[in-house]
């Protein structure tokens, strides 16, 4: 759900326009950037501010153990009041699994800026607890860092309670002379991916405080594993590339299943990965262009994948297509390698193995620091238990793996079974689940469950979740679509202004979040969703006085 901000693998961004060549060429044109045109609006943002947030909103819940040492912590937030007019709405952006500062562009040129400009509103980014600089307990117990005990207030329930409490109590610098708080003022929360799920959950739990919400690619359905992530790629990526990888993976799995040690040793050498002990580490390393893989920790991946493709010329990367071009190249330089392992597969040639292996050897393996053992956790190995348990990793990686291990689980993706796959079937959830126990040894007051407690996430409604004044926007080629309300397995519903239900057919992971200074050069389908978001938000705002009056009855 992550976006290649190097913080977590559940938040990526995805994109491709379809199978036909003309759309692919258009996608690549977009990747090269839009023309430089005059700015259409003035933008700016204030410096970061801090808010005294409650550490534990549920002091009587035994789940959290004894009271925190620090009853409050400083939660970071950023304000953009460029378009604000007295009495206007407040648009609250949940930063999700990254710092508030890394989302700053959304206040300046993205959906929040466009909504604020259209309504005379104020944009605010609130930093998710345990990300950026918003750490409960850490300032009082620096010697323990993000220990298992000190992470026990990192739950979805606590996070969405943060947003309601913030909206009810914040006093924005420079606007102390007016009461901006909810529910007296219309607050509308926006989030994408994990934050999109939290925006939807906030509306379910605190709809009497937060007036409206937009959940973009909200991953509202939790799974222990998520092999569905690969389905979208298999359906929409260049098919010659997909078939080549699937065929090679089938043959690798045959060698693994038959325990052909000699063949597997030769295979590892072909990819330049002979130093790796665990064949599963090899399998995941060569899947880098398709999946997220731990290099140093479970949330850093060195090359851009399908999810990093984006319509926005200021974001994303076309590395996925560079990879596919390399794998399916007709250059015969590496074709001899295609026959090297045929002796183990009844003479069947491994088409494009040479191209595939060359890409890994030249584009992935060199990313390991010089002189460092390839089999170490710093590179491509995953079996050093102590390397996972660093409590002083404040980058966001540790917080994200904790959330995953505790509640939503999708990060531990296994290969799909019973169908063609881009990832070796040797990779199943037990392979990555072990990182949970390694990362979070039992504390005095808290321990990680043996398996994620999915009910803590799914209790809000899962794929059937909906609420008044909750817009649900998804992307039709998003690899996370099976966890979103537009899932092929989901509950279809009408699209209304009160309960918007909108799929960007050509869209990836929360693509509506981005925007350009010159709106007119945004792709038509992005302009369309932004106009629709402005339309349904304006319809909500028209009804706000009636809603507010109803609260006092």
N, C-alpha and C positions, 0 to 999 in steps of 0.2 A: 504494500500500500504506500510505498514510499516513493520517492521521486528522484532518484539519485542524488538527493542531498545525502551525504554518506551516513545515513542514520538508520536504516532499517530496511529490511527487504520487502516489507509489505507495501510500500507505497511507491511504486514506480509510476512512470507516465508512458503510455503506449500509443502507437499510431501506424496505420497503413490505410490507404483508401480502397483497396480491393484487389482483385486478381488481375484486372486487365492492365495492359501496358501503359495506356494513356494516364490512368490514375496513378500508377507507380511513378511515372515521369513527373507528374504534378507534385507528388509527395516529395520527390528529390529536389524539385525546384524550390519548394517551400523550405526545405532543410538548408538551402544555400542563403536564405534570408530575403526579407522584403526590401523594396527600394526605400531609400532615405527620403522621407517627405516631411514637410513642415509639421510641427507639433499642432495638435488640434485643441489642446487644453493645457493649462498650467497645473502642475502638481507639486506637492511638497509634503514633508512629514516632520513631526516633532521628534525630539530626542526620546530615548526610552524613559519610561517611568516605572515605579514599583508600587505595588499594592499589598497591604497586609492581609494575606490570605490565610484562612483557617487550615491547619494541617490535617485535622481529623474532623470531618463533618458529622461523623456517626460515633460519638463517644460511647454509646451504649451497645454497640455491635461487637460481640466477642471476637469476630473475625480479625479485628485489628489489634487485639492484645491490649496491653496496658497503655495509658495515655502517653502521647509524645512528650519528649523533653521540651520541645519548642512548640507552643500552642499555635503560633502563626509563623509564616515564612514570607519572604518578599517575592512576589510574583511579578515578573516583568511584563510590561505592555507598551505598545507603541500607538500613537494617535496621529491621524491625518485629518485635519479640520479644514482643508483647502476649500471644500465646497459647502461647508456647514452653514446653515441658516438657523437662527434661534427657533427652537421648537422642533427641529428636524429629527429624523430617526437615527438610531445608532446601529451601525453594522459591525458585528463582532466576529472576527475571524479567529477560529481555533487553529493555532499553529501546528497542532498535531505533533508528530514525532521529530520535531526539529526546533531550532530556536526561533523566537519571534523575528529577529533581525533577518534571518534567511528567507522569511516570507514578505519582507518589506515591499517588494516589487508589486505585490497584489494590492497594496494600498495606493500605489502610484499609478499603475497602468492596468490592473486586472479588474476582476468582476466587482470587487468592493469599491474601487474608484469609480467605476461606471454607475453603480447603483447610487453611490453617494452624490455624484454629480447630477443624476437625474431627479433626485428627491430632496436635495439640500441637506443631505445627511453627513454624519461623522463616521469615519472608519477607524476601528481599533483592532489591533492584533493582540490577543492575549496568549502568553506563552504557556504551553502545557506544563503542568507540574513535572519535575524531574528532567526537563530539557532546557537547553540554553543556560541560563543562570538561575532558574527557579527551582531551588532544591530544598525541600523540607529537611530539617534536622542537620544538614551538612555543615551549616555555619557554626553549630554548637558542638558537633562531634566530628571534627575534621579527621581525627585519627582513624575513624571507622569507615569513612568514605560511604559509598553506596553498598553497604553490607546488606545481607538478606533481611536483617531486622529493620534497617533504615529505609528499605524499599517497601515496607508493608502498607504504606499509604498510597502506593501507586496502583490504583484500580480505576476502572471506568466510572464506578459510582462516585468516587471522590472527585474525579476530573469534571464530570458534568455538574456536580454540586458547586465546584469552583466557579463555573460560568454564571450560574444563577446568583450566587452570593456576590460576585463581582458586579453584576448588573444592578443589584440592589443597593450597593454601598459605595461604589467608586465616586471619587470627586476628581474630575479631570483638570489638571493644571491649566490655567488660563480661562477656565469656564466655571470657576467657583461661585459665580454670582447666579447660576441657574441650576436647578435640580435636574440632572440627566438620568436619574436612576429609574429602574423598572420597578413596578409595572406602570408608573405614571408616564413614562416615555416609551415609544415602541422600539424595542430591541429585536434585532433580527440576526441570528447566528448563522454563520456559513462555515462549512468545513469540507475538505476533500479527502477521500480515502478513509483512513482511520478516523481522522477528524470529521469526515462526512458522516461516519457512523455515529460519532459522538454528538454531532449536531442533531441528528434524528432522535437519538436517545434523550437529548436535552428537551426536545419538544414533547416527547412522551412523558417525561417525569416532571418537567418544570414549565409546562405550557401556560400556567397561570402567572408566570414571571416573564419568561421570554416570549415575545409576541409571535415571532415567526422564525423560520429556519429554512436553509437550503442545504440539502445533503447531496453533495456531488460525488458520484462513485462511492457512496457510503458502503463500506464493507460490513453490512449489518448482520450477516450470517457467518458464524464462526464454524470452522472445521478443524479437526485435529491435524489432518493433512489436507493439502489442496492440490491434487494432481490436475484439477481442472484448469489451472493456470496455463497449461500447455495447449489446451484445446483451441483457443483463439489463434495462437501462433500457427498451429498446424492448418487451420482453415484459411488464414489470410496471408501468411508469408509466401514468398516465391516458392511455388510447388516443386520445382526441380531441386531447390535447396532442401526443403522439408523431406522429400523422398530420399535424398542422399543420406541425410543424417539418420533418418529412421532405419534405413537399410544397414548402415554401419552399426548402429546401436543394437539391432537384432543380432548381428554377428558377434558383437562384443558379449552380449548376454549369453549367447551359445557357448562361447569360450568360458565364461564364468560358471555357467550351469554344469558344464562338463568337467570343471576343475582342471582345465588344461594349463598347467603352470608354465610350461615352456612357451605356449602361444601368448599367454598374458604378459610374460616377461618381454617377449619380442614386441608386443603391442605397446607396452609402456615406453620402450626405447624409441619406437617410431614417433611417438608424440614428444619425446624428450623428457619423459617423466619417470625414467627408470628408478629414480631415487625414492619414489613414493612406495610405502609399504602396503597400504590398504588400497585395493583395487577400486573401492568406492570413492576414495579421494581422487583417483585418476578419472573415474567416470564423471564426477562432478566438475573437476577442473576443465575437462574438454567440453562441458556443457555451458561454460561461461557465457557464450553469446546468447543463450536461451534462458538461463536461470541465474539465480543469485547463489553465490558460493563464498564461503568464508576464507578470506586471506587475512590472517592475523586475528580475526574475530568473525562471528557468523554474519556480520552485516556489512562487510566491505567487499565490493566486487570491483575489479580493476578495469573492466571493459564495459561499455554501454551495451544494453540489451534491447529487446523489443520494447520494453517499457520506457526507455529513454527517448524514443522517437516522439516528436512533438510538432504540431503545426507552427508553433511560435519560433521565429528565427533566433530569438534570444535565449532559447532553452532547448534542451534535448540534443540528440546526436543521431547521425545515420550510420553508426558503427554496425548495426545489425545487417544493413544491406551491403556494407563493405565486406563483412564476414561471408554473407551468402554469395557475393560475387566471387570471392576467393575460393570457396568450396566448389562452385560449379564452373570454374574457369576451364576453358577448352585448351589452355596452354598445356602442352605435353611434358613440361619440365619435370613434374612429379608423378607422372602416370605410372612409372615402373613400380612405385610403392603400392599401387592398387593390387598387384598380384603377389605381394610379399607374404601375405597371410593366407593365400588361397589354398595352400596345402593343408590347412586346418579346417577348411570349409568345403571339402569335396570338390576342389578346383574352382569354386565360384569366386570371381574377382570382386574385390571390395571397391566398387566404383567411387571415385573422388576421395578415397582415403588419403592419398598423397597430398592433395590440396588441403584437406582438413587438417592433417598433421602439420603441414608447413605453416598454416595460419596459427596454430597453437604454439608451435616452436618459435615463431618470429614475433607474434603479437601478445602472447600471454605469458609464456615462461620467462621472458626477459624482465617482466614486471617484478619478479622476485629480486630483492636487493642483492647486489654483487657480494659473493662470499657467504651468503646465508644458505643454510641447508634447505633444499626444496621441500623436504619432508617435515620441516618445522611449521608450527602454527603461524609463524611470520610469513610463510609462503603458502604452500598448498597442502600441508598436512593438517590433520584435525584431531590427533590423538593425544596431545599434551594437555592433560586435565587441568593442570595449574594455570595454564595460559588463559583459560576461560574465566578464571575466578578473580580477576583484578578488580577490586572495589573502587579503584580510583580512576576508572574510565568514565569521564564526565562528558564524552562526546555525544552521548545519546544512544550509543550502541547497547550499553548495558541496560539502560532503562527499557529499551524496546524489546530486548530478548526477555526481560522479566515480564513485561505485559503479555508477550506471546506465550511464554511458558505457563503463566498463571491463568489467562482467560481466553485468548482467541486463537492461538495455536497454528494459524495458517502458515507461519513461516517455515514450519517443519514439513516441507513439501516432499512427498514421495512421488516416484514415477507412477503414471497410470498403469493399471494391470488390465489384461484382457483386451488390449487394443495397441495400436502402433504408438510409439513414444519417441520423444526427442531426448529423453534422459534414461540412462540405464535403469532397468528394473531392479538392480541391486540396491538402489537408493530408495529406502522406505523410511517411514517416520521414526523408526527406532534409531536410525543413523543420526538424525539431528536431535531427537528427544534427549539423548544422553548429554547434550550440551547444557540442558537445563539443570540437571543435577550437578554437573561439573561447575557451572557458573555460580550456583547459589547453594553453597553448603548450608545445612540446617543452622538457623540462628536460635537464640534463646526464646524468641517470641514468634518466630515466623519460619516456615519452610515451604519450599516449592512443592506443588503436588506432583504425584507420579505421572499425571497426564493433565493437560489443561482443563480447567473447570469451565467448559463451554457454556453452561447454563448462566454463568455470570454475565455473558455477552448476549446470548440468544434470548434471554428472558424479556427483552424489550419488544420482541415480535419477529425477529429474523426477517425472512423474505416477505412476510406479510405485513411488516411494519408500515403504518401510515398514520397521519394526524392532520387535523385542520391547520392550514397555513404552514405546511411542511412541503417544500418543493423537493422532489427527488429526481435528480438528473444523472444519467449514466451514459457511458460510451459503448457503442455497438461492437467495437473491436478491442475492448479493454480486456486484458488477461484476467482481471479480477471480477468480470461480469457475473460469474456464478455465485459470488458472495454478495452481489448487489441486488436491488429489488427488480431490476430488469433481467435477472437471470433466466436462461432458458427453462430452468426448473421452478421459476418463481410464480407468484400470484399476480396475474395481469389485472389492471384496474383502469378506469377512465382517467383521462387527463383533464382536470378542471382547474380554474383559477384558484379555488380554495385548496385543492390538493393536487398541485402540478405533478405530472408523471411523464417525464420527457426523456427520450433516448436520442442522443446525437448519433445517428446511424454510422457516420464515418469517424466517430470520435473515440479517443483513447481515455486514459485514466484522468479524471477530473480536468478535462481540457477547457471547460468554461472558466476555470480559475484565472488563466492567463489572459492578458490583453495587451494592446499596443497603444502607444501615445496617439498615433493617428488611427482612429478606429476604422476608417474607411478602407484600410489595407488589410484588415483582418479577413480571413476566409469567410465566405458568405455564411457557412453553417455556424461559425463562431459568432458573427454578428447577429444571426438569427436567434441563438439561445440567449445572448445578452439582452436583446430587445424583449424576448419573452420573459426573462427574469425581471426586467424593469416593469413590464406590464403586470405580472401577477403580484409583484411587491406593491406597486401603486394601488392595485385593487385591495390589498390587505390594509394599506395605510388609510384608505378611504373608510374602512370599517372600524378603525381603531377606537374612535370615540365611543361607539356603541359597545365594543368589547370591554373597554375600560369601565364604562358605567355599569356593566354587568358584574364586574368584580366586586363592586360595593353593595350589591343587593343582598 
